[in-house]
Amino acid sequence: MNIKRWLIAFVLILIVITSLGFVKFTQIQAAIAFGESFPEPSASVKSTYVSTTEHLKTVKVVGQLHAKQTVTVSNEYAGLITYVGFQPGDLVKANQVLLRLDSSIDEANLQAAKARVKLAKSTYQRVAKLLEQKRISPDEVDKAEAEVAINEADVKRLTTLIEKKTIRAPFTGYTGMEQYQVGQLLDANNAVTFLVGTNDKIWVDFNMPQTLPQPKLGEEVMVAVSHSQVQQPARVLAKTPSVDVASRQQRYRAELNNYHEALSHNQMVMVNVPVAKVSAAIVPTNAITRNHFGEFVYILEKDDAQNWRAKPVKVTLGDKIHDQQLVLTGLSGGEFIAAEGAFKLQENLLVYTDQVAAIDGNNGEQ
């Protein structure tokens, strides 16, 4: 009797378990069918073919502009200012009077010296006639002749002194911000102003570390003003004959156009110096993806069903040129890659692509 009840219970339990299993199997099959009704995960991107280019690798260094003509104008003698011929920041012409110092005493002495010269010449003429008549000795004539020379030298000395008290601009250029007034007393050897000449050319001085390839004389470098991305060519003219002991750098000088005087003396610039020519693949910058393993480009390859699939390729990057990126290793050129939208991809993902033109390695355009 007990065995019959146990058998009945076992059969009931088996029926319940079988029923539950059948229901669960039906639910799983329905879920699988529901999942298969959705399309495979995919992404849409723009694509392009990889091109190659010859790229001139450059090193960026800091440079400083120098005007071709600069001078600190000073006065040699002390004196009272009687005339001011410029204002701060003025454009002055060559030989223009900047300052004139009081020379009234020197001018009076000059008049006296000229009178002595006139007297000495008259005396010399008289004694020369007396010597012809043999009424005096030659020594008297020599003394009279020497007296003429002495007084003429004194006239020249005073004329030069007066001229030196008139301070002139040695060349056309812009003065500094110094300001002077009539009646102001100047000490001797005072720096009157700093004069910067005008020229349609300006020098660029820059240093190159000795560990880098050095530019050659006549070679072209590209110069950009610190607040601008526009670069201008400059040609290397000279270099120092030795490396600086403290910095271990070689100093160079290049010549740059300065039309309309847009550049200023002592202005800081950035100089791009060519150091090597490299062959590299070139891709759009949006084709580069990054993670903690490095930089990658997704190559698009077709599977057996002729669908595009994403394949990540690790690359080594070079310089960035506008919206394009040089790739030094990982690509050889001709690969079909994902460009815009590449960040959405992962390995073996189905890809729908809208192809664009390949990058031209010569001009960098799509």
VOPAGU-2260 file (C-alpha; in pm, 1 decimal, decimal comma):
REM VOPAGU-2260
SITE   aa  ch    i         X         Y         Z
SITE  MET   A    0       0,0       0,0       0,0
SITE  ASN   A    1     283,3     236,3      88,6
SITE  ILE   A    2     469,1     149,6    -230,6
SITE  LYS   A    3     165,0     233,9    -443,6
SITE  ARG   A    4     134,2     577,0    -283,2
SITE  TRP   A    5     502,5     646,0    -341,3
SITE  LEU   A    6     473,9     549,1    -704,2
SITE  ILE   A    7     172,1     774,9    -750,6
SITE  ALA   A    8     361,2    1067,1    -590,4
SITE  PHE   A    9     668,5    1003,9    -806,5
SITE  VAL   A   10     459,4     998,6   -1123,4
SITE  LEU   A   11     285,9    1323,2   -1028,1
SITE  ILE   A   12     619,2    1494,2    -957,5
SITE  LEU   A   13     761,8    1369,3   -1286,3
SITE  ILE   A   14     457,1    1501,9   -1471,8
SITE  VAL   A   15     495,2    1845,7   -1306,6
SITE  ILE   A   16     869,9    1866,6   -1383,9
SITE  THR   A   17     812,9    1759,5   -1743,4
SITE  SER   A   18     540,0    2017,9   -1784,2
SITE  LEU   A   19     755,9    2294,8   -1641,0
SITE  GLY   A   20    1047,7    2192,7   -1862,3
SITE  PHE   A   21     829,9    2195,3   -2172,0
SITE  VAL   A   22     696,3    2541,4   -2086,5
SITE  LYS   A   23    1049,8    2675,2   -2029,4
SITE  PHE   A   24    1176,7    2518,3   -2355,3
SITE  THR   A   25     889,0    2680,5   -2540,9
SITE  GLN   A   26     974,0    3020,7   -2387,5
SITE  ILE   A   27    1344,8    2988,1   -2482,0
SITE  GLN   A   28    1261,4    2892,0   -2837,8
SITE  ALA   A   29    1026,9    3190,1   -2861,0
SITE  ALA   A   30    1300,4    3421,8   -2725,0
SITE  ILE   A   31    1553,5    3286,9   -2976,3
SITE  ALA   A   32    1311,5    3336,5   -3260,0
SITE  PHE   A   33    1234,5    3687,0   -3136,1
SITE  GLY   A   34    1605,9    3771,0   -3119,8
SITE  GLU   A   35    1671,0    3635,4   -3466,1
SITE  SER   A   36    1400,9    3860,8   -3601,3
SITE  PHE   A   37    1631,9    4164,8   -3529,5
SITE  PRO   A   38    1907,9    4256,7   -3779,4
SITE  GLU   A   39    2278,1    4207,8   -3697,3
SITE  PRO   A   40    2444,3    4502,4   -3514,5
SITE  SER   A   41    2608,2    4737,3   -3765,2
SITE  ALA   A   42    2739,8    5092,5   -3812,0
SITE  SER   A   43    2743,4    5339,6   -4097,4
SITE  VAL   A   44    3066,7    5526,2   -4175,0
SITE  LYS   A   45    3234,1    5725,1   -4448,1
SITE  SER   A   46    3538,5    5558,2   -4596,1
SITE  THR   A   47    3840,1    5635,0   -4809,8
SITE  TYR   A   48    4152,6    5477,7   -4957,3
SITE  VAL   A   49    4487,6    5535,5   -4789,2
SITE  SER   A   50    4738,6    5740,8   -4989,8
SITE  THR   A   51    5111,6    5789,1   -4937,4
SITE  THR   A   52    5313,7    6108,8   -4940,8
SITE  GLU   A   53    5666,3    6245,6   -4903,1
SITE  HIS   A   54    5659,6    6460,4   -4589,5
SITE  LEU   A   55    5923,5    6710,0   -4481,5
SITE  LYS   A   56    5966,3    6662,6   -4107,2
SITE  THR   A   57    6035,2    6985,1   -3917,9
SITE  VAL   A   58    6143,5    7091,6   -3572,6
SITE  LYS   A   59    5978,9    7394,3   -3412,9
SITE  VAL   A   60    6210,6    7632,8   -3225,4
SITE  VAL   A   61    6170,1    7981,7   -3084,9
SITE  GLY   A   62    6321,8    8266,6   -3284,5
SITE  GLN   A   63    6368,6    8639,0   -3235,9
SITE  LEU   A   64    6341,7    8914,1   -3494,3
SITE  HIS   A   65    6616,8    9171,9   -3538,1
SITE  ALA   A   66    6596,1    9485,7   -3748,9
SITE  LYS   A   67    6885,2    9524,5   -3991,2
SITE  GLN   A   68    6969,1    9872,6   -3859,8
SITE  THR   A   69    6958,1    9947,6   -3487,9
SITE  VAL   A   70    7165,3   10192,5   -3285,8
SITE  THR   A   71    7163,5   10366,7   -2950,9
SITE  VAL   A   72    7212,4   10737,3   -3026,9
SITE  SER   A   73    7422,6   10909,0   -2757,5
SITE  ASN   A   74    7568,0   11254,0   -2697,2
SITE  GLU   A   75    7942,4   11280,3   -2656,5
SITE  TYR   A   76    7944,5   11610,7   -2466,5
SITE  ALA   A   77    7734,8   11748,3   -2183,9
SITE  GLY   A   78    7519,7   12051,9   -2248,3
SITE  LEU   A   79    7190,4   12236,5   -2226,9
SITE  ILE   A   80    6927,2   12137,6   -2484,8
SITE  THR   A   81    6834,9   12429,1   -2712,1
SITE  TYR   A   82    6635,0   12237,2   -2975,8
SITE  VAL   A   83    6434,9   11910,7   -2982,2
SITE  GLY   A   84    6368,4   11770,0   -3330,7
SITE  PHE   A   85    6166,4   11454,9   -3257,9
SITE  GLN   A   86    5882,0   11317,5   -3048,6
SITE  PRO   A   87    5857,7   10970,2   -2888,3
SITE  GLY   A   88    5807,9   10702,1   -3153,5
SITE  ASP   A   89    5866,3   10941,3   -3445,0
SITE  LEU   A   90    5980,8   10829,9   -3788,3
SITE  VAL   A   91    6291,9   11039,6   -3850,0
SITE  LYS   A   92    6493,6   11078,0   -4169,1
SITE  ALA   A   93    6864,6   11016,2   -4211,8
SITE  ASN   A   94    7070,0   11316,1   -4089,8
SITE  GLN   A   95    6764,3   11474,6   -3925,1
SITE  VAL   A   96    6851,0   11681,4   -3616,4
SITE  LEU   A   97    6729,8   11505,2   -3301,1
SITE  LEU   A   98    6876,5   11736,6   -3036,4
SITE  ARG   A   99    7089,9   12047,1   -3043,1
SITE  LEU   A  100    7295,3   12139,7   -2735,9
SITE  ASP   A  101    7403,7   12491,3   -2640,7
SITE  SER   A  102    7723,6   12577,9   -2831,6
SITE  SER   A  103    7722,1   12956,8   -2801,9
SITE  ILE   A  104    8059,8   12969,5   -2624,1
SITE  ASP   A  105    8213,1   12732,5   -2878,7
SITE  GLU   A  106    8079,6   12945,5   -3162,9
SITE  ALA   A  107    8235,3   13256,8   -3007,2
SITE  ASN   A  108    8566,2   13074,1   -2972,5
SITE  LEU   A  109    8533,2   12965,3   -3335,9
SITE  GLN   A  110    8496,9   13326,8   -3449,6
SITE  ALA   A  111    8808,9   13417,0   -3253,3
SITE  ALA   A  112    8998,4   13121,8   -3403,6
SITE  LYS   A  113    8900,3   13225,2   -3754,7
SITE  ALA   A  114    9028,1   13578,5   -3682,1
SITE  ARG   A  115    9358,2   13431,2   -3562,7
SITE  VAL   A  116    9380,8   13227,6   -3883,7
SITE  LYS   A  117    9327,7   13545,7   -4089,1
SITE  LEU   A  118    9594,6   13726,8   -3891,2
SITE  ALA   A  119    9837,3   13435,1   -3916,2
SITE  LYS   A  120    9794,4   13416,6   -4294,4
SITE  SER   A  121    9862,1   13790,7   -4329,8
SITE  THR   A  122   10172,9   13758,8   -4117,1
SITE  TYR   A  123   10289,9   13463,6   -4323,6
SITE  GLN   A  124   10246,3   13657,5   -4649,6
SITE  ARG   A  125   10450,8   13950,8   -4514,3
SITE  VAL   A  126   10735,7   13741,2   -4384,3
SITE  ALA   A  127   10739,3   13542,7   -4707,4
SITE  LYS   A  128   10798,9   13868,0   -4902,3
SITE  LEU   A  129   11067,3   13972,3   -4655,4
SITE  LEU   A  130   11237,6   13638,1   -4704,4
SITE  GLU   A  131   11240,7   13696,9   -5081,8
SITE  GLN   A  132   11418,6   14024,7   -5009,4
SITE  LYS   A  133   11650,0   13836,3   -4775,6
SITE  ARG   A  134   11565,5   14071,3   -4494,0
SITE  ILE   A  135   11468,9   13795,4   -4245,3
SITE  SER   A  136   11577,6   13440,8   -4177,7
SITE  PRO   A  137   11383,0   13131,2   -4300,6
SITE  ASP   A  138   11306,4   13046,7   -3938,0
SITE  GLU   A  139   11068,5   13340,9   -3916,5
SITE  VAL   A  140   10880,9   13216,7   -4224,0
SITE  ASP   A  141   10856,6   12865,2   -4077,7
SITE  LYS   A  142   10716,2   13002,4   -3754,2
SITE  ALA   A  143   10454,9   13208,6   -3941,6
SITE  GLU   A  144   10358,0   12904,5   -4151,2
SITE  ALA   A  145   10323,8   12688,9   -3837,5
SITE  GLU   A  146   10109,9   12954,8   -3673,3
SITE  VAL   A  147    9868,0   12938,6   -3968,8
SITE  ALA   A  148    9846,3   12559,0   -3939,6
SITE  ILE   A  149    9790,8   12574,7   -3562,4
SITE  ASN   A  150    9509,0   12825,6   -3590,1
SITE  GLU   A  151    9345,2   12636,6   -3877,9
SITE  ALA   A  152    9354,7   12319,2   -3664,3
SITE  ASP   A  153    9189,4   12511,6   -3381,8
SITE  VAL   A  154    8913,5   12623,5   -3620,8
SITE  LYS   A  155    8861,1   12261,1   -3729,5
SITE  ARG   A  156    8852,4   12144,6   -3367,2
SITE  LEU   A  157    8587,5   12399,5   -3269,2
SITE  THR   A  158    8383,5   12331,3   -3584,6
SITE  THR   A  159    8382,4   11958,0   -3502,0
SITE  LEU   A  160    8290,8   12028,9   -3140,1
SITE  ILE   A  161    7992,8   12241,8   -3246,2
SITE  GLU   A  162    7884,5   11974,2   -3495,1
SITE  LYS   A  163    7901,9   11705,2   -3226,1
SITE  LYS   A  164    7668,4   11910,6   -3009,5
SITE  THR   A  165    7410,5   11873,4   -3288,1
SITE  ILE   A  166    7284,3   11511,8   -3257,8
SITE  ARG   A  167    7151,4   11370,0   -3583,8
SITE  ALA   A  168    6983,7   11045,9   -3690,3
SITE  PRO   A  169    7240,9   10822,9   -3865,0
SITE  PHE   A  170    6970,9   10657,3   -4079,9
SITE  THR   A  171    6594,9   10663,9   -4139,1
SITE  GLY   A  172    6405,5   10486,1   -3862,9
SITE  TYR   A  173    6176,4   10499,8   -3562,0
SITE  THR   A  174    6286,4   10655,7   -3234,9
SITE  GLY   A  175    6220,4   10517,0   -2889,2
SITE  MET   A  176    5979,9   10658,6   -2632,7
SITE  GLU   A  177    6229,0   10905,4   -2481,0
SITE  GLN   A  178    6108,0   11263,1   -2448,0
SITE  TYR   A  179    6316,1   11580,0   -2403,9
SITE  GLN   A  180    6247,8   11947,8   -2336,9
SITE  VAL   A  181    6431,8   12265,2   -2430,5
SITE  GLY   A  182    6636,3   12376,5   -2129,0
SITE  GLN   A  183    6699,3   12021,8   -2008,5
SITE  LEU   A  184    7060,7   11949,3   -1910,6
SITE  LEU   A  185    7219,3   11635,4   -2052,2
SITE  ASP   A  186    7522,0   11461,8   -1904,4
SITE  ALA   A  187    7799,2   11340,3   -2132,4
SITE  ASN   A  188    7754,3   10997,7   -2295,5
SITE  ASN   A  189    7381,2   10991,1   -2223,9
SITE  ALA   A  190    7168,9   10744,8   -2429,8
SITE  VAL   A  191    6946,1   10987,3   -2618,9
SITE  THR   A  192    6723,2   10730,4   -2792,6
SITE  PHE   A  193    6721,1   10383,5   -2949,8
SITE  LEU   A  194    6674,6   10404,9   -3326,5
SITE  VAL   A  195    6532,4   10115,1   -3531,7
SITE  GLY   A  196    6577,8   10142,7   -3906,7
SITE  THR   A  197    6307,3   10085,0   -4167,6
SITE  ASN   A  198    6356,2    9801,2   -4415,7
SITE  ASP   A  199    6145,8    9557,8   -4615,9
SITE  LYS   A  200    6364,3    9276,7   -4479,1
SITE  ILE   A  201    6421,4    9165,6   -4120,6
SITE  TRP   A  202    6651,1    8905,6   -3961,4
SITE  VAL   A  203    6533,4    8598,9   -3770,2
SITE  ASP   A  204    6777,8    8455,5   -3514,9
SITE  PHE   A  205    6716,0    8105,1   -3380,0
SITE  ASN   A  206    6907,0    7825,5   -3207,3
SITE  MET   A  207    6924,7    7457,6   -3302,2
SITE  PRO   A  208    7031,4    7188,8   -3050,0
SITE  GLN   A  209    7349,7    7015,8   -3160,6
SITE  THR   A  210    7178,5    6675,1   -3131,3
SITE  LEU   A  211    6945,5    6755,6   -3426,4
SITE  PRO   A  212    7024,1    6777,2   -3799,6
SITE  GLN   A  213    7141,2    7130,3   -3878,1
SITE  PRO   A  214    7003,1    7351,3   -4158,9
SITE  LYS   A  215    7230,2    7446,5   -4446,4
SITE  LEU   A  216    7310,6    7801,4   -4556,1
SITE  GLY   A  217    7063,4    7906,7   -4825,6
SITE  GLU   A  218    6802,1    7659,2   -4701,9
SITE  GLU   A  219    6445,9    7777,0   -4641,8
SITE  VAL   A  220    6273,4    7772,0   -4302,4
SITE  MET   A  221    5914,3    7866,7   -4221,8
SITE  VAL   A  222    5842,8    8143,6   -3970,9
SITE  ALA   A  223    5515,8    8207,3   -3787,5
SITE  VAL   A  224    5447,1    8502,3   -3558,8
SITE  SER   A  225    5347,6    8374,0   -3213,7
SITE  HIS   A  226    4988,3    8500,4   -3236,0
SITE  SER   A  227    4932,7    8376,7   -3594,2
SITE  GLN   A  228    4928,1    8039,4   -3769,0
SITE  VAL   A  229    5028,7    8193,4   -4103,9
SITE  GLN   A  230    5382,9    8091,0   -4198,2
SITE  GLN   A  231    5627,2    8288,7   -4411,7
SITE  PRO   A  232    5943,5    8155,9   -4576,0
SITE  ALA   A  233    6283,2    8281,7   -4462,8
SITE  ARG   A  234    6623,5    8193,0   -4605,8
SITE  VAL   A  235    6916,9    8100,0   -4379,5
SITE  LEU   A  236    7201,7    8348,7   -4430,2
SITE  ALA   A  237    7458,6    8278,8   -4160,3
SITE  LYS   A  238    7548,8    8079,4   -3851,8
SITE  THR   A  239    7786,6    8121,6   -3561,0
SITE  PRO   A  240    8123,0    7947,6   -3610,1
SITE  SER   A  241    8090,4    7750,8   -3285,6
SITE  VAL   A  242    7833,5    7582,6   -3062,1
SITE  ASP   A  243    7738,8    7769,2   -2744,4
SITE  VAL   A  244    7914,4    7602,3   -2451,4
SITE  ALA   A  245    7631,5    7660,4   -2202,8
SITE  SER   A  246    7332,1    7557,1   -2414,0
SITE  ARG   A  247    7503,8    7328,9   -2669,9
SITE  GLN   A  248    7310,0    7499,5   -2946,9
SITE  GLN   A  249    7412,1    7645,0   -3283,2
SITE  ARG   A  250    7284,3    7994,4   -3362,2
SITE  TYR   A  251    7150,7    8075,8   -3709,5
SITE  ARG   A  252    7028,6    8390,1   -3885,9
SITE  ALA   A  253    6767,0    8391,4   -4162,7
SITE  GLU   A  254    6623,0    8676,6   -4368,7
SITE  LEU   A  255    6246,9    8734,0   -4373,6
SITE  ASN   A  256    6030,6    8970,7   -4578,1
SITE  ASN   A  257    5887,3    9255,9   -4371,1
SITE  TYR   A  258    5656,7    9431,6   -4615,1
SITE  HIS   A  259    5445,0    9712,8   -4464,5
SITE  GLU   A  260    5667,6    9688,6   -4151,1
SITE  ALA   A  261    5426,8    9439,1   -3991,6
SITE  LEU   A  262    5705,2    9275,9   -3788,5
SITE  SER   A  263    5891,7    9442,8   -3503,3
SITE  HIS   A  264    6246,2    9435,0   -3372,0
SITE  ASN   A  265    6288,1    9180,3   -3085,6
SITE  GLN   A  266    5950,4    9019,2   -3162,5
SITE  MET   A  267    5926,5    8648,2   -3077,9
SITE  VAL   A  268    5838,9    8403,7   -3358,8
SITE  MET   A  269    5819,1    8027,7   -3409,7
SITE  VAL   A  270    6061,1    7882,1   -3665,7
SITE  ASN   A  271    5991,2    7547,6   -3835,7
SITE  VAL   A  272    6326,6    7403,8   -3941,9
SITE  PRO   A  273    6329,3    7106,5   -4184,9
SITE  VAL   A  274    6530,9    6812,3   -4049,7
SITE  ALA   A  275    6430,3    6507,1   -4258,8
SITE  LYS   A  276    6210,3    6384,8   -4543,9
SITE  VAL   A  277    5996,2    6079,3   -4463,0
SITE  SER   A  278    5760,9    5858,5   -4665,2
SITE  ALA   A  279    5430,9    5799,9   -4484,5
SITE  ALA   A  280    5069,3    5705,8   -4533,7
SITE  ILE   A  281    4818,5    5986,5   -4491,2
SITE  VAL   A  282    4464,1    5950,5   -4355,7
SITE  PRO   A  283    4190,3    6183,2   -4226,5
SITE  THR   A  284    4228,5    6263,4   -3858,7
SITE  ASN   A  285    3880,4    6126,1   -3788,2
SITE  ALA   A  286    4000,5    5783,8   -3907,0
SITE  ILE   A  287    4220,4    5754,4   -3597,6
SITE  THR   A  288    4070,3    5586,5   -3289,9
SITE  ARG   A  289    4242,9    5558,4   -2954,3
SITE  ASN   A  290    4224,4    5335,7   -2648,4
SITE  HIS   A  291    4458,1    5228,2   -2369,6
SITE  PHE   A  292    4641,7    4998,7   -2613,9
SITE  GLY   A  293    4734,2    5283,6   -2851,9
SITE  GLU   A  294    4614,2    5432,3   -3182,1
SITE  PHE   A  295    4418,6    5231,5   -3439,4
SITE  VAL   A  296    4274,9    5257,6   -3791,7
SITE  TYR   A  297    3986,8    5034,6   -3899,5
SITE  ILE   A  298    4046,7    4860,7   -4231,6
SITE  LEU   A  299    3726,6    4749,8   -4409,9
SITE  GLU   A  300    3736,7    4398,8   -4554,3
SITE  LYS   A  301    3463,6    4186,2   -4717,3
SITE  ASP   A  302    3347,6    3857,7   -4561,6
SITE  ASP   A  303    3219,7    3547,0   -4742,5
SITE  ALA   A  304    2880,0    3713,0   -4786,7
SITE  GLN   A  305    3050,6    4018,4   -4946,9
SITE  ASN   A  306    2963,4    4237,7   -4647,0
SITE  TRP   A  307    3212,3    4491,3   -4513,0
SITE  ARG   A  308    3367,5    4404,4   -4174,4
SITE  ALA   A  309    3583,8    4622,1   -3950,5
SITE  LYS   A  310    3938,0    4513,6   -3871,5
SITE  PRO   A  311    4145,3    4728,9   -3630,0
SITE  VAL   A  312    4509,9    4788,8   -3721,4
SITE  LYS   A  313    4755,4    4941,2   -3472,8
SITE  VAL   A  314    4944,8    5238,2   -3620,7
SITE  THR   A  315    5227,8    5475,0   -3532,1
SITE  LEU   A  316    5142,6    5839,9   -3591,1
SITE  GLY   A  317    5360,9    6114,8   -3731,0
SITE  ASP   A  318    5289,0    6484,6   -3777,0
SITE  LYS   A  319    4940,2    6628,2   -3811,8
SITE  ILE   A  320    4881,1    6841,2   -4122,8
SITE  HIS   A  321    4560,3    7043,1   -4089,1
SITE  ASP   A  322    4280,6    6781,0   -4086,4
SITE  GLN   A  323    4503,5    6495,9   -4201,0
SITE  GLN   A  324    4729,6    6260,7   -4006,5
SITE  LEU   A  325    5056,0    6103,7   -4117,1
SITE  VAL   A  326    5088,7    5733,3   -4033,4
SITE  LEU   A  327    5447,1    5607,9   -4010,1
SITE  THR   A  328    5379,6    5236,0   -3952,9
SITE  GLY   A  329    5078,6    5005,5   -3984,2
SITE  LEU   A  330    4957,4    5120,4   -4327,7
SITE  SER   A  331    5136,1    5094,8   -4660,3
SITE  GLY   A  332    4888,2    5275,8   -4886,4
SITE  GLY   A  333    4587,3    5158,6   -5083,5
SITE  GLU   A  334    4395,0    5017,7   -4784,6
SITE  PHE   A  335    4020,8    5081,8   -4770,6
SITE  ILE   A  336    3955,6    5234,6   -4428,5
SITE  ALA   A  337    3677,5    5388,3   -4222,3
SITE  ALA   A  338    3701,3    5765,1   -4186,8
SITE  GLU   A  339    3415,8    5969,6   -4040,8
SITE  GLY   A  340    3230,5    5756,4   -3785,0
SITE  ALA   A  341    3524,8    5520,6   -3718,4
SITE  PHE   A  342    3483,6    5574,0   -3343,6
SITE  LYS   A  343    3162,5    5363,7   -3357,6
SITE  LEU   A  344    3337,9    5052,0   -3485,7
SITE  GLN   A  345    3468,4    4741,3   -3316,2
SITE  GLU   A  346    3636,7    4428,9   -3447,5
SITE  ASN   A  347    3432,4    4227,5   -3701,6
SITE  LEU   A  348    3137,0    4467,5   -3683,8
SITE  LEU   A  349    2916,0    4483,0   -3991,7
SITE  VAL   A  350    2982,6    4816,0   -4169,1
SITE  TYR   A  351    2779,0    5011,9   -4418,9
SITE  THR   A  352    3000,3    5261,7   -4596,2
SITE  ASP   A  353    2956,9    5580,8   -4794,8
SITE  GLN   A  354    3284,2    5598,7   -4988,2
SITE  VAL   A  355    3464,7    5929,4   -5040,3
SITE  ALA   A  356    3766,6    6015,9   -5254,9
SITE  ALA   A  357    4113,3    5914,9   -5142,5
SITE  ILE   A  358    4343,3    6179,1   -4995,5
SITE  ASP   A  359    4587,8    6330,8   -5238,5
SITE  GLY   A  360    4927,7    6298,9   -5076,6
SITE  ASN   A  361    5063,8    6596,8   -5272,8
SITE  ASN   A  362    4814,4    6862,8   -5173,5
SITE  GLY   A  363    4637,0    6696,9   -4881,2
SITE  GLU   A  364    4286,9    6739,5   -5024,8
SITE  GLN   A  365    4000,4    6490,8   -5046,3
